């Protein structure tokens, strides 16, 4: 019983949605199913199909309000996924880097640390704190019925962005340390072993960099429709 009225309504909803193509398509299908159910219920009192569809649309309200509610859910879903992935990526990278660097040849620095090591470690530590604090804050305040009713959009957004920026800072510092040590004393590294965490770090940097870009677009669409 899909009518032009219902199709126009779902098209208007789709214009305001944010997120991936699959997410938006699923939302449009869900909205259309809900409208069809409402229209079928209205047919009991109104035999005209078009009139039943008009009543269903009026019951649902403005398309922009429906899209705004779904965008809020999309924002929270994206934030929770990214925060969890950021938290999971940190111990994996730490374990692979520790294995590679500790398992390599002994370094030539008998009485002092490698160049830029302390600066790099400071950036790594600061990035880890940012990432973990942001992720845990966003997850704690951005999930559940209580959080949804309180609409902690600012907390969720800030926490997730902090987690991603902190993680990217860690990745950048790891690459900086590797380049500095490789250029100054390449013989102190087991390059086949180091290539594993280095490859993981580059892939993680690309993935989370693109994820940050996509998340910012979701935030802009959800907060500033």
PAZAPA-4460 file (N, C-alpha, C; in steps of 0.05 Angstrom, whole numbers, plus 32768, in hexadecimal, padded with zeros to 4 digits):
% residues 225
    n_x    n_y    n_z   ca_x   ca_y   ca_z    c_x    c_y    c_z   seq   type   mol
   8010   7FE8   8000   8000   8000   8000   8011   8019   8000     1      X     A
   8029   8017   7FF6   803B   802E   7FF5   8030   8043   7FE2     2      X     A
   802B   805C   7FEC   8020   8071   7FDC   8034   8087   7FD7     3      X     A
   802D   809B   7FC6   803E   80B1   7FC0   8042   80C2   7FD9     4      X     A
   802E   80C4   7FEA   8030   80D3   8003   8045   80C8   8015     5      X     A
   8045   80AE   8019   8059   80A1   802A   8075   80A3   801E     6      X     A
   8076   80A0   8004   8090   80A2   7FF7   809C   80BD   7FF9     7      X     A
   808C   80D2   7FF6   8096   80EE   7FF9   80A0   80F2   8016     8      X     A
   8091   80E7   8029   8099   80EB   8045   80B4   80DE   804B     9      X     A
   80B7   80C5   8042   80D1   80B8   8046   80E8   80C6   8037    10      X     A
   80E2   80D1   8020   80F6   80E0   8011   80FF   80F9   8021    11      X     A
   80EC   8106   802E   80F3   811E   803E   8103   8115   8057    12      X     A
   80FC   80FF   8062   810C   80F5   8079   8128   80EF   8070    13      X     A
   812B   80E2   8059   8146   80DA   804F   8157   80F2   804A    14      X     A
   814B   8109   8042   815B   8121   803D   8169   812C   8056    15      X     A
   815E   8126   806D   8169   8131   8086   817B   811D   8095    16      X     A
   817D   8104   808B   818B   80F0   809A   81AA   80F2   8096    17      X     A
   81B8   80EA   80AA   81D6   80E9   80A9   81DF   80CC   80AE    18      X     A
   81F8   80C7   80A9   8203   80AC   80AD   8209   809E   8092    19      X     A
   8210   8085   8094   8217   8075   807D   81FF   8070   806C    20      X     A
   8204   8067   8053   81EE   8061   8041   81DD   804A   804B    21      X     A
   81EA   8035   8056   81DB   801F   8061   81CA   8027   8078    22      X     A
   81D5   8038   808A   81C5   8041   80A1   81AD   8051   8098    23      X     A
   81B1   8064   8085   819B   8074   807C   8185   8063   806D    24      X     A
   818E   8050   805E   817B   803E   8050   816A   802E   8064    25      X     A
   8177   8024   8079   8169   8015   808D   8154   8027   809B    26      X     A
   815C   8040   80A1   8149   8052   80AE   8131   8058   809C    27      X     A
   8136   805D   8082   8120   8063   8070   810D   804B   806E    28      X     A
   8118   8033   806D   8107   801B   806C   80F7   8018   8085    29      X     A
   8103   801E   809C   80F5   801C   80B5   80DE   8031   80B7    30      X     A
   80E4   8049   80AE   80CF   805E   80AE   80B8   8056   809C    31      X     A
   80BF   804C   8084   80AA   8044   8071   8099   802D   807C    32      X     A
   80A5   801A   8089   8096   8004   8096   8083   800F   80AB    33      X     A
   808D   8021   80BB   807C   802D   80D0   8065   803D   80C4    34      X     A
   806A   804B   80AF   8054   805A   80A2   803F   8048   8096    35      X     A
   8049   8032   808A   8036   801F   807E   8025   8012   8093    36      X     A
   8030   800C   80AA   8020   8000   80C0   800B   8014   80CA    37      X     A
   8014   802E   80CD   8001   8042   80D6   7FEB   8046   80C1    38      X     A
   7FF2   8046   80A8   7FDE   804A   8093   7FCA   8033   8092    39      X     A
   7FD4   801A   8096   7FC2   8003   8096   7FAF   8004   80AE    40      X     A
   7FB9   800E   80C5   7FA7   8011   80DC   7F91   8026   80D6    41      X     A
   7F99   803B   80C8   7F85   8050   80C2   7F70   8047   80AE    42      X     A
   7F76   8032   809E   7F63   8028   808B   7F4A   801C   8098    43      X     A
   7F4C   8015   80B2   7F35   800B   80C0   7F1F   8020   80C3    44      X     A
   7F28   8039   80C6   7F15   804F   80C9   7F11   805F   80AF    45      X     A
   7F24   805D   809D   7F23   806C   8084   7F29   805A   806D    46      X     A
   7F16   8054   805C   7F1B   8041   8046   7F2C   804C   802F    47      X     A
   7F2F   8067   802E   7F3F   8073   8019   7F5D   8070   8020    48      X     A
   7F6C   8065   800D   7F89   805F   8012   7F99   8079   8015    49      X     A
   7F94   808D   8004   7FA3   80A5   8006   7F9D   80B4   8020    50      X     A
   7F85   80B4   8028   7F7E   80C2   8041   7F8A   80B3   8059    51      X     A
   7F8B   8099   8058   7F98   808A   806D   7FB6   8090   806E    52      X     A
   7FC2   8093   8057   7FDF   809A   8056   7FE3   80B6   8061    53      X     A
   7FD1   80C9   805A   7FD4   80E4   8065   7FD2   80E4   8083    54      X     A
   7FC0   80D5   808E   7FBD   80D4   80AB   7FD6   80C8   80B8    55      X     A
   7FE2   80B3   80AB   7FFA   80A7   80B6   8011   80BB   80B7    56      X     A
   8013   80CB   80A2   8028   80E0   80A1   8024   80F4   80B7    57      X     A
   800B   80FD   80BB   8005   8111   80D0   800B   8105   80EB    58      X     A
   8006   80EC   80EF   800C   80E0   8109   8029   80DF   810F    59      X     A
   803A   80DB   80FA   8057   80D9   80FE   8063   80F5   8103    60      X     A
   8058   8109   80F8   8063   8124   80FD   8076   812D   80E7    61      X     A
   8083   8144   80EA   8095   814E   80D5   80AC   813B   80CF    62      X     A
   80B4   8138   80B6   80CA   8126   80AF   80E5   812F   80BC    63      X     A
   80E8   8149   80BF   8101   8152   80CC   8104   8149   80E9    64      X     A
   80ED   8148   80F7   80EE   813E   8113   80F5   8121   8114    65      X     A
   80EA   8111   8102   80F0   80F5   8101   810D   80F0   80FA    66      X     A
   8117   80FF   80E6   8133   80FD   80DF   8146   8105   80F5    67      X     A
   813E   811A   8104   814F   8123   811B   8151   810E   8130    68      X     A
   813B   8100   8136   813C   80EA   814A   814E   80D4   8140    69      X     A
   814C   80CC   8127   815D   80B7   811D   817B   80C0   811C    70      X     A
   817F   80D9   8115   819B   80E3   8114   81A8   80E3   8130    71      X     A
   8198   80E8   8144   81A2   80E6   8160   81AB   80CA   8166    72      X     A
   819A   80B6   815E   81A1   809A   8162   81BA   8092   8152    73      X     A
   81BC   809C   8139   81D3   8097   8128   81ED   80A2   8135    74      X     A
   81EB   80BA   8140   8202   80C7   814D   820B   80B6   8164    75      X     A
   81F9   80AD   8174   8201   809D   818C   820C   8082   8183    76      X     A
   8200   8076   816F   820A   805C   8166   8226   805F   815B    77      X     A
   822B   8073   814A   8246   8078   813F   825A   807E   8155    78      X     A
   8252   808E   8169   8264   8095   817F   826C   807C   818F    79      X     A
   8258   806C   8196   825E   8054   81A6   8270   8040   8197    80      X     A
   826B   803D   817D   827C   802A   816D   8299   8035   816B    81      X     A
   829C   804E   8166   82B7   8059   8163   82C6   8059   817D    82      X     A
   82B8   805F   8193   82C5   805F   81AD   82CF   8043   81B5    83      X     A
   82BE   802F   81B0   82C6   8014   81B6   82DE   800B   81A5    84      X     A
   82DD   8012   818B   82F4   800B   817A   830D   8019   8182    85      X     A
   830B   8032   818A   8323   8040   8193   832F   8033   81AC    86      X     A
   831E   802B   81BF   8327   801E   81D7   8334   8003   81D1    87      X     A
   8328   7FF4   81BE   8333   7FDA   81B8   834D   7FDC   81A8    88      X     A
   8351   7FF2   8198   8369   7FF4   8188   8381   7FFB   8199    89      X     A
   837E   8009   81AE   8395   8011   81BE   83A5   7FFA   81CA    90      X     A
   8399   7FE7   81D8   83A9   7FD1   81E3   83B5   7FBF   81CD    91      X     A
   83A7   7FBC   81B6   83B2   7FAC   81A0   83CB   7FB8   8196    92      X     A
   83CB   7FD2   8191   83E2   7FE0   8187   83F9   7FE0   819C    93      X     A
   83F1   7FE4   81B5   8406   7FE4   81CA   8414   7FC9   81CC    94      X     A
   8405   7FB3   81CA   8411   7F99   81CC   8423   7F93   81B4    95      X     A
   841B   7F9A   819C   842B   7F94   8184   8444   7FA5   8184    96      X     A
   8442   7FBF   818C   845A   7FD0   818D   846D   7FC7   81A3    97      X     A
   8463   7FC0   81BA   8474   7FB7   81CF   8483   7F9E   81C7    98      X     A
   8476   7F8B   81BA   8483   7F72   81B2   8499   7F78   819D    99      X     A
   8493   7F8A   818A   84A6   7F90   8175   84BF   7F9F   8180   100      X     A
   84BB   7FB3   8191   84D1   7FC3   819A   84E1   7FB4   81AF   101      X     A
   84D4   7FA5   81C1   84E3   7F97   81D5   84F1   7F7E   81CA   102      X     A
   84E6   7F73   81B5   84F2   7F5B   81A9   8508   7F60   8195   103      X     A
   850E   7F79   818F   8523   7F80   817C   853E   7F81   8189   104      X     A
   8552   7F87   8179   856E   7F8A   8183   8570   7FA0   8198   105      X     A
   8584   7F9F   81A9   8588   7FB3   81BD   8590   7FCD   81B0   106      X     A
   8586   7FE3   81BB   858C   7FFD   81B0   85A8   8007   81B7   107      X     A
   85B2   801B   81A9   85CE   8025   81AE   85CF   803A   81C4   108      X     A
   85B8   803F   81D2   85B8   8054   81E5   85BD   8049   8201   109      X     A
   85D6   804B   820A   85DD   8040   8224   85D5   8052   823B   110      X     A
   85D7   806C   8238   85D2   807E   824E   85BC   8092   824A   111      X     A
   85AF   8091   8233   8599   80A4   822E   8585   8097   821B   112      X     A
   856E   80A2   821B   8558   8097   820B   855C   809F   81ED   113      X     A
   854F   8090   81DB   8550   8098   81BF   8545   80B4   81BB   114      X     A
   854D   80C2   81A6   8544   80DD   81A1   8525   80DE   819E   115      X     A
   8519   80F2   81AA   84FC   80F7   81A9   84EC   80E1   81B6   116      X     A
   84F8   80CF   81C5   84E9   80B9   81D1   84D6   80C4   81E7   117      X     A
   84E0   80D6   81F8   84CF   80E0   820D   84B8   80F1   8202   118      X     A
   84BE   8101   81ED   84A9   8111   81E1   8493   80FE   81D5   119      X     A
   849D   80EA   81C7   848A   80D7   81BB   8479   80C8   81CF   120      X     A
   8486   80BF   81E5   8478   80B1   81FA   8464   80C4   8208   121      X     A
   846B   80DD   820B   8458   80F0   8217   843F   80F3   8205   122      X     A
   8444   80F4   81EB   842D   80F7   81D9   841C   80DD   81DA   123      X     A
   8429   80C6   81DB   841B   80AD   81DC   840A   80AB   81F6   124      X     A
   8416   80B2   820D   8408   80B2   8226   83F0   80C5   8226   125      X     A
   83F5   80DD   821C   83E0   80F1   821C   83C9   80E8   8209   126      X     A
   83D0   80DC   81F2   83BC   80D2   81E0   83AC   80BB   81EB   127      X     A
   83BA   80A9   81FA   83AB   8093   8207   8397   809D   821C   128      X     A
   83A0   80B1   822B   838E   80BC   823F   8376   80C9   8232   129      X     A
   837B   80D9   821D   8365   80E6   820E   8352   80D1   8203   130      X     A
   835D   80BD   81F6   834C   80A9   81E9   833B   8099   81FC   131      X     A
   8347   8090   8212   8339   8080   8225   8324   8090   8234   132      X     A
   832C   80A9   823D   8319   80BA   824C   8302   80C2   823A   133      X     A
   8308   80C9   8221   82F2   80D1   820F   82E0   80BA   8209   134      X     A
   82EB   80A3   8203   82DB   808C   81FD   82C9   8083   8214   135      X     A
   82D5   8081   822C   82C5   8079   8243   82B0   808D   824A   136      X     A
   82B6   80A7   8247   82A2   80BC   824D   828B   80BA   8239   137      X     A
   8292   80B8   821F   827D   80B6   820B   826C   809E   820E   138      X     A
   8278   8087   8214   8269   806E   8217   8257   806F   8230   139      X     A
   8261   807A   8246   8252   807A   825F   823A   808C   825D   140      X     A
   823D   80A3   8251   8227   80B7   8250   8217   80B6   8236   141      X     A
   8220   80A6   8223   8213   80A6   8209   8203   808E   8203   142      X     A
   81FF   807D   8216   81EF   8064   8211   81DA   8061   8227   143      X     A
   81C6   8052   8220   81B1   804C   8233   819A   805F   8230   144      X     A
   8183   8058   823C   816B   8068   823A   816E   8083   8248   145      X     A
   817B   8082   825F   817E   809B   826E   818E   80AF   825F   146      X     A
   81A4   80A6   8252   81B4   80B8   8242   81A5   80C3   822A   147      X     A
   8196   80B2   821D   8186   80BA   8206   8172   80CF   820D   148      X     A
   8164   80CB   8224   8150   80DF   822C   815D   80F9   8234   149      X     A
   8175   80F8   8240   8183   8111   8248   8191   811E   8231   150      X     A
   8194   8110   821A   81A0   811B   8202   81BC   8126   8208   151      X     A
   81CF   8115   8210   81EA   811E   8215   81FA   811E   81FA   152      X     A
   81EF   812C   81E7   81FC   812D   81CC   8217   8139   81CE   153      X     A
   821A   814F   81DD   8233   815D   81DF   8248   814B   81EC   154      X     A
   8241   813D   8201   8254   812B   820F   825C   8114   81FC   155      X     A
   8248   8108   81EF   824E   80F2   81DD   8261   80FA   81C7   156      X     A
   825B   8111   81BA   826B   811B   81A4   8287   8122   81AD   157      X     A
   8289   8131   81C3   82A4   8139   81CD   82B4   8121   81D6   158      X     A
   82A8   810E   81E3   82B6   80F6   81EC   82C1   80E6   81D5   159      X     A
   82B1   80E2   81C0   82B9   80D2   81A9   82CF   80E0   819A   160      X     A
   82CC   80FA   8195   82E0   8109   8187   82FB   8109   8196   161      X     A
   82F9   810C   81B1   8311   810A   81C1   831E   80EF   81BF   162      X     A
   830E   80DA   81BF   831A   80BF   81BD   8328   80BC   81A2   163      X     A
   831C   80C5   818C   8328   80C2   8172   8341   80D3   816F   164      X     A
   8340   80EC   8179   8358   80FD   8177   836E   80F2   8188   165      X     A
   8368   80E8   81A0   837C   80DC   81B1   8389   80C4   81A4   166      X     A
   8378   80B3   8197   8383   809B   818A   8395   80A3   8172   167      X     A
   838C   80B7   8163   839D   80C0   814C   83B7   80CC   8156   168      X     A
   83B6   80D9   816D   83CF   80E4   8178   83E2   80CD   8180   169      X     A
   83D7   80B8   818B   83E8   80A0   8191   83F4   8094   8178   170      X     A
   83E4   8091   8163   83EE   8086   814A   8404   8097   813E   171      X     A
   8400   80B1   813E   8414   80C4   8134   842E   80C3   8143   172      X     A
   842B   80C1   815E   8443   80C0   816F   8453   80A6   816A   173      X     A
   8445   8090   8167   8452   8076   8161   8462   8077   8147   174      X     A
   8456   8082   8133   8463   8085   8119   847C   8097   811C   175      X     A
   8479   80AD   812B   848F   80BF   8130   84A6   80B1   813E   176      X     A
   84A0   80A1   8152   84B5   8093   8160   84C3   807E   814E   177      X     A
   84B3   8071   813E   84BF   805D   812B   84D1   806A   8117   178      X     A
   84C8   8080   810B   84D9   808E   80F7   84F2   8099   8104   179      X     A
   84F0   80A4   811C   8507   80B0   8129   851C   809A   8130   180      X     A
   8513   8084   813B   8525   806E   8142   8530   8061   8129   181      X     A
   851F   805D   8114   8528   8050   80FC   853C   8060   80ED   182      X     A
   8539   807B   80ED   854C   808C   80DE   8566   8090   80EE   183      X     A
   8564   8090   8109   857C   8095   8118   858D   807C   811D   184      X     A
   857F   8066   8123   858E   804D   8128   857D   8036   811E   185      X     A
   857C   8031   8104   856C   801C   80F8   8574   8000   8101   186      X     A
   858D   7FFD   810A   8596   7FE3   8112   858A   7FDA   812D   187      X     A
   857D   7FED   813B   8571   7FE6   8155   8554   7FDB   8152   188      X     A
   854B   7FD8   813A   8530   7FCE   8135   8530   7FB4   8125   189      X     A
   851E   7FA3   812D   8519   7F8A   811E   8503   7F91   810A   190      X     A
   850B   7F99   80F1   84F8   7FA4   80DE   84E2   7F91   80D6   191      X     A
   84E7   7F77   80D2   84D0   7F66   80CC   84BB   7F65   80E3   192      X     A
   84C6   7F66   80FB   84B4   7F66   8112   84A5   7F80   8115   193      X     A
   84B4   7F96   8110   84A8   7FB1   8113   8493   7FB6   80FD   194      X     A
   8496   7FA9   80E6   8484   7FAF   80D0   8467   7FA7   80D7   195      X     A
   8463   7F95   80EA   8448   7F8D   80F1   8439   7FA3   8100   196      X     A
   8444   7FAE   8116   8436   7FC4   8123   8436   7FDD   8112   197      X     A
   844B   7FE1   8102   844B   7FF9   80F1   8434   7FF8   80DD   198      X     A
   8430   7FE1   80D1   841A   7FDE   80BE   83FF   7FE2   80CC   199      X     A
   83FC   7FD6   80E3   83E3   7FD9   80F2   83DE   7FF6   80FA   200      X     A
   83F3   8004   8101   83F0   8020   8108   83E8   8031   80F1   201      X     A
   83F4   802C   80D9   83EC   803C   80C1   83CF   8036   80BA   202      X     A
   83C7   801C   80BA   83AC   8015   80B4   8398   8021   80C8   203      X     A
   83A0   8020   80E1   838E   802C   80F6   838C   804A   80F2   204      X     A
   83A2   8057   80EB   83A2   8074   80E6   838F   807B   80D0   205      X     A
   8390   806C   80BA   837E   8072   80A3   8361   806C   80AB   206      X     A
   835D   8056   80B8   8341   804F   80BF   8335   8063   80D2   207      X     A
   8343   806A   80E8   8338   807C   80FB   8338   8099   80F1   208      X     A
   834A   80A0   80DF   8348   80BA   80D3   832F   80BD   80C2   209      X     A
   8329   80A9   80B2   8310   80A9   80A2   82F8   80A8   80B4   210      X     A
   82FA   8098   80CA   82E3   8097   80DD   82DE   80B2   80EA   211      X     A
   82F4   80C0   80F0   82F1   80DB   80FC   82E2   80ED   80E9   212      X     A
   82EA   80EC   80CF   82DD   80FD   80BB   82C0   80F7   80B8   213      X     A
   82B9   80DD   80B7   829D   80D5   80B5   828D   80DC   80CE   214      X     A
   8299   80D9   80E5   828B   80E0   80FE   8285   80FE   80FF   215      X     A
   8298   810E   80F7   8294   812B   80F7   827D   8132   80E5   216      X     A
   827B   8125   80CE   8264   812B   80BC   824A   8122   80C8   217      X     A
   824A   810C   80D7   8231   8104   80E6   822A   8119   80FB   218      X     A
   823E   8122   810A   8239   8136   811F   822E   8150   8113   219      X     A
   823A   8159   80FD   8230   8171   80F0   8213   816E   80E7   220      X     A
   820D   8157   80DB   81F1   8153   80D2   81DD   814F   80E8   221      X     A
   81E6   8143   80FE   81D3   813E   8114   81D0   8157   8126   222      X     A
   81E5   8166   812A   81E4   817D   813C   81DB   8196   812D   223      X     A
   81E3   8199   8114   81DC   81B0   8104   81CD   81A7   80EB   224      X     A
   81B4   819E   80EE   81A5   8194   80D6   819E   81AA   80C3   225      X     A
***
